[in-house]
Amino acid sequence: MTSLQRFFSFCRLYPLLHILHHLYSLSLIFLFFLQFTPLFIHLFFFFFLYLFLVTFKTFFYISALYLIFLIFSFFFFPNPFILFLFLLAVFLSYTYLSFRFSTFVFFYFFSLFFFQLNEKEWHYHVPPCLSSSTASSCFYHSLNFPFLLSFQILSHFHFVFLFLSSTPSTNIMSFPNS
């Protein structure tokens, strides 16, 4: 058992973290309807997700979902720099997958960068069609909210994994390389 697993077993933080997760969900929806999402919410969610993703066997599949989304985005918003970052992500995934923290940092902040490509202010991103003058940019902005929603769906699954891992008969929180 790793030190992180012992920490979870000792403190039993699952209910508190579940409450924090739903507080984040409510704040995200509230701020979305206020027409902006501050960067500090994303940064909070980054540390929040890392706490769970770094210990799960499903980390590789989470990374694959990111890659699929990025491939899909190339058909609608091609950019040489994005292509370079995507190829770098593939290289990191297959070569340095054991360094889960660095890979997750890359994927998360790359998604933030992707949100902000057409925005003047890096600290905020605008909801669909509110700042777009053409149909293509309107469609591009419409990708933002579903992608954020996918974070919510994935985090719900991870809470299920956490509760299952609290029983001795399961081994979901074991590391892939252990």
GIBEL-V11692 format. One record per run of one state. SS is the DSSP state (H for helix, E for strand, C for the rest). FROM is the first residue (numbers start at 1). LEN is the number of residues. If there is no record, write none. Layout:
[[SS,FROM,LEN] [SS,FROM,LEN]]
//
This chain:
[[C,1,2] [H,3,9] [C,12,2] [H,14,20] [C,34,5] [H,39,15] [C,54,5] [H,59,16] [C,75,5] [H,80,16] [C,96,4] [H,100,16] [C,116,19] [H,135,31] [C,166,13]]
//
